């Protein structure tokens, strides 16, 4: 296993605030019934990190992402957000064991960790604007005019100001995903999680969504991106994780992992995905 | 069948005030049962959907009990049996409202549960990912979509409730059928009286159903 990570897992990092990871994952395990999907993930996400997560389907990469905003509750391990460990250690177990999670705490965490889904999951009974306003109104309790102004700003950022009044059924897949990104951005998340954001799109619509994600990366937003778009990962990510069998198999800069992979499985994966490149 | 029967609606039409009183009674019982039945049904339906056993099991028991006993028996039980067990009298309205509402709650609970569970998982996930509580996600995202899908089934339930109000005549509650029985036995004209009663029910329900069709079409517009 290559660890390009400089920080040692055991040091609690009492250094300067700037050096503190935004998210810190230690010993993350997730099992569904008897099936272990994640088998001990350690990960530090620094502010401004752009991390691409690659891996074959079923490798656990989406589950890893979904554990970071607690769409799935970890079976073991700790996730910290800005130095705060989320959940409480269950009595009688160590810090690495099963934790109990309060719904109210997870609700607060999710406001700080935005997510964009493969299937968009726009609310079909609300307009594009309504979708983007929803979190501001219901979760933040903002007044209608404030939420509307903010939502319009976010729609303009993804290039869809003119579609504010359109219902999702009238939008293309690429437009739906851009609205979904605007919906996540409106909540000012500290971290953005993209779960295969272009996998459900027709090939000609992938570009418009990737361009939006790249512009967010260039703004210096912290993001984790599960994707099959190796080329995009190469150009946009600062760090690439290759997941296999529920563990980080190899990680490093895009150049290290994608151009000069040291692990056999990483090499096979990259070659498979570049088979038809020209 | 007697083709020579000479229809005479005059005695019925002379007593329209009697029928009017019945219509008011029917409407009152209908509204009470509609609100209580659908309202309590939502509570029970959410209970059926809940994961916690101590919520889930009583809700299920309630649904099964009231789905599998006749409403008429419930009304008679509330009217004749309950006052023996409890230290107070129960009016025909309350007995009928209890029987019909609880039965409707049981049936509509299953409609609510089915509607809620028909909404794709991603909808709840997207709501939770924004930081909504489970209750906010239900109220803002799941229920508005589920209600739309449930509307045809709920309409059927509503019509059923309207027609079930006639069961209240078994405890002499003043509603349309009860007043019809009264007129038919006074004037010895069951043919005309019950014909009028049937027509009145049709005239009440038919426009109601048409209105809900229009509502369905309007709500369906934003969907794919």
Interface residues (C-beta under 8 A of the other chain):
Chain A: X69 X71 X103 X104 X107 X108 X110 X111 X114 X115 X117 X119 X121 X122 X123 X124 X125 X134 X135 X138 X139 X167 X169 X180 X183 X184 X187
Chain B: X120 X122 X123 X125 X126 X127 X128 X129 X130 X131 X132 X133 X134 X136 X140 X141 X144 X145 X148 X222 X223 X224
